Amino acid sequence: MGRFMGRSATISYPNLRRKHRNWHVRKAVPTDLRDVIGKNFLEATLGTDALDVAIPRRNAQLAAWEQMFEDARRQQLLGAAELNRIRQKAELRAWGYLQGNPEHGAGNLRRMEDAASRFPQGDREQATGMGVTSALARFERNYPAPAPLEEKASEIPVETLVEKWLNANRKGRRRSKPLKPKTVSERHSTVRKFAYWLKSRGIEDSVHAVTKSVANRFIEEAYEATDSHPRTANKQIRSLSSYWRYLIQQEVAKNNPWEDQSLEEPVVPESERKRPFTDDEIRRLFAGDPDQPLADVMRIAFFTGMRINEICELKVGDCANGLFRITDSKTNAGLREVPIHSGLEKLVAARTAGRDGKAYLINELKTPADGASVKRSNPLVKKFKTFRESVGVDDVVGNSRVSRVTFHSFRNTFAHRAEDALGQGVSGFTWDTIQDVMGHSRTARQAGLTKGYAGPSGLDARRMCVEAVRLSDADI
């Protein structure tokens, strides 16, 4: 049976649905058990995009859930917290078992449940008097559970729980801010790369088989031997470490072989670091003739220090009462309000007049589909590179493949000019105000990137900071 696409899957195959390319199984929790189980619906990924593989896995998972419902009804005396623990363990055990043995079906799945979910009818009444703890201990002795998942190495391939981990990151359940689609895609690729490496080296593809020495060998062969840039390598190593922390939380792994693993990153000489635009470069850029969207985004970046994607994600409703309200940023600290510079008032008025509040301020750009790894700003980043090179703004050192000046240099230029204004005696704001306007995190400041921090700056101080950055006649 081939791969199945389209909406008809949910009609012809009940309880099946496609999400992020893979098939998922979903089932409503009976009304009388929703308070006990703590959910209205149960859902699990089947780890495949092939329908013929998904169907038997669906059937096995549904059978496991039905057994769980039956156990829950006859074990109300355990209490909601214990039953919720049973549900989580049953789902994890069923998932791990299906990955390695999808052909065995629901019969053997019942053996994978926790001992607490297998109370014999004749002994149930004793649990009330014994208390939950002693009852569980007794039934664990009399009806021992099978070996923990981490000991069944051949049944837990490295990629087994990667979708669950990524889904938790997408929705922000395991971090203060959900990951961007591009980052999710990169993390998935990193785990897939490692799993492929295991197989190519004849190493068992299992979580249990990944020791510190295996991790070291992967780092040596995949990064050091290939002359990968240390920054790229460390980013991928951190992704694997994050995944293993999740596996430990799910009781699938015992330790994290990626902990304290990294490559030494070279110190970039001052002559090769990214830098602000010079006054002459600013003059060249603003004397040029880019198309209107790029011209407007350049101007907003110069007067606010905002990141290019922050500008491109602004809605008309976010530009009101003299403020840019940034609701989509690279970091939590980036979620902020930036005063609209007097030099931007006409631009903002022209782009917002008579338009719906939900429309994008820079409306000429295409909006990527949900979940896409590209950003609205991507076309402008490329267009700006072509434009700046056409007006003679470039700075490539030696054999470097990238210029020291990019669109991000507008952000550096804002900080540089605001700091210059402070040095020239302009008052009403501080160095920390500049960081607040730019959306730098408090953690970064505490790491030594600032000169002290006494809380977020007030609106008046931020407005003084923004207005201190000027575009003189000499710049145009």
Steps between C-alpha positions, in 0.01 A plus 500: 500500500647836400517825688165664559447874476204732538201564725328170421734327747291611796183377325620157386725432795349609834734632768775572246622845407811650339712755683841621392514227230459210746184311592353551846234304688239692699221374725245668722519414870163371631312777682500314833879467497606847391547631853694189594727488195531876478436533127207519261698342218805278472735538206828334404724509196537171313848590378434438132356667191408165340135403541561126486737531797280748685182285505632208712672746730174689535314179586756404763498846660118509507495159665749620762285804572184288528676281753603811688138622507390161635767505770415860591132417554571213736780678685345829605647450846849575367416866454548737207872560553591128492276432202655789312840345569370169368377672183836663434694180555257293294530742209878503515529123530249443221683744275842349564366149449326588174814655356690175537219244469198639311398150387439363849179696550292589800531171687862550592450871560306421814815341643678835461278687743608599848423253781259751653274473195458122545306466826335155511128513574530296821766723654362842413307541823817462708656809347278737697620378837860447395544842349620568151873473575491162672243369251725591208796335670304181555368477147843583359634192684212272399458629146842640400515740210729422209850649485514880467505639151858618522609140552322388182762669285401337172145631538587872530667648191650845544223672301216335695388805697642778285156609376362524854804700606468737205125539549561602861756756378270628224225572750730646764408240762864442592630854458379851565469572128410256219775420253486643151419251218851537358657406835265202535599383153871538579465301824313221321772485234770477768338199670443337160865562410616331820268200450630458145859518626431222754368270228783585260758403766325176592414629847168391647235765431367530852498758777656252742799442270598867488776532757744784563756327281251464215413869529871591497558290188208665322633848584846405373378345174205725419652835595873500576600279207283696256627843609148610593483844653508462880196728537292275272627186671425632850151604396427144386662347809277721718198373307595138570559585866154660518343189346677273750380713791148442370566124476617500861182680607298234316695224682638369171865594560698489825765763426595765246811403295504848339535690824815718516583416137604777262769617262716796584383802304773724359514863608400720207753782452362850534585564134260221391205565732167637386496879534275806469473689173737793461355846436604469135326164468182642652514783247541253212214280622250784544607673180428182305172403339372166639137401455251646749467205741879474540540878531238514776639203690850648485372827641309331784807290588726810510269692735402213733777236503232235435587166341386463140248226575357700791426778251355264239270337759350832616125532444319828444344462845849474651583854384279728708518764772852591397637151563612191310375202699723200424315172560720262299870506582808279519497508882256570783687822575429601142127525575487872569367845407724734301404867458440606140775745403384838368685417179265202449165666570414573136611153390286328765201727431514419128521126561224483763239748371165330438642150534382210714687458828581137417671588171879502485670839509736385223221349295691435178671187637360148468405327822640143525264216582462399864792288610725609214867547588532821294414844637313793345826692510707250298443664158598841638821363654610378156379817328691717746824310434466565126411865561784581743755340269361706210571825691847387607424400860695181575780383728634148441825419682748248359346166403178560692179416315292764677515876531557682827201719412151350459147620568570429866754784484207743523446360849869550584483850355201594718684388814820677390327834429292485820817437702673787319211728599551405866869574467418842357292589804145415387296424813168334581607139443783263595705227340251245636218687325670426169495129586131517594413667170697234312350211696815358659437245774580551867698172491727642232558809712588296804751310285696820458341654193378799698619735771230425756124469485237654726179389331329590171515860384193720498326614184636854522858372525448266204359786294800718585728216399331449163491874421873526576571304182488748216531485122678823406508672165852365462360146520258550210 
